[in-house]
Amino acid sequence: MCTCGGPPDICDVTSLATKNYECQDCGNKFKGMGRRPVCPSCQSKSIKSA
């Protein structure tokens, strides 16, 4: 097996977009990313887009 060049460029972390969320359990407002963000304060999965 032969490889040429460096490793593949998977993604640029600085270019990922974040969204604003609000926890429906504790009311914490935070920025998150991904399909299923979790509240950083209470670890609840019950959040909504703010």
C-alpha positions in Angstrom: 0.0 0.0 0.0 1.3 3.4 -0.9 0.3 6.8 0.3 1.2 10.1 -1.3 1.1 13.5 0.5 -0.2 14.2 4.0 -3.2 13.0 5.9 -6.7 14.0 4.6 -8.0 17.4 5.7 -11.2 16.3 7.5 -12.5 19.7 8.6 -11.5 23.1 9.8 -12.8 23.4 13.4 -12.7 27.2 13.3 -15.2 27.3 10.5 -17.9 25.2 12.2 -21.1 27.1 12.9 -22.6 27.3 16.3 -26.2 27.9 17.2 -27.9 29.6 20.2 -29.8 27.2 22.5 -31.9 27.5 25.7 -32.4 24.7 28.1 -36.0 24.0 28.9 -35.2 22.6 32.3 -32.8 25.2 33.9 -33.2 28.2 31.5 -29.5 28.3 30.7 -28.7 30.0 27.4 -25.6 28.7 25.5 -24.0 28.2 22.1 -23.7 24.7 20.8 -23.2 22.6 17.7 -24.0 19.1 16.5 -27.2 17.2 16.1 -28.1 16.7 19.7 -26.4 19.3 22.0 -26.7 19.0 25.7 -27.0 21.8 28.3 -23.5 22.4 29.8 -25.1 23.4 33.2 -27.5 20.6 34.0 -26.7 18.0 31.2 -30.3 18.1 30.0 -31.2 17.0 26.5 -34.4 19.1 26.6 -33.3 22.2 24.8 -34.7 24.5 22.1 -33.2 26.8 19.5 -33.1 30.4 20.9 
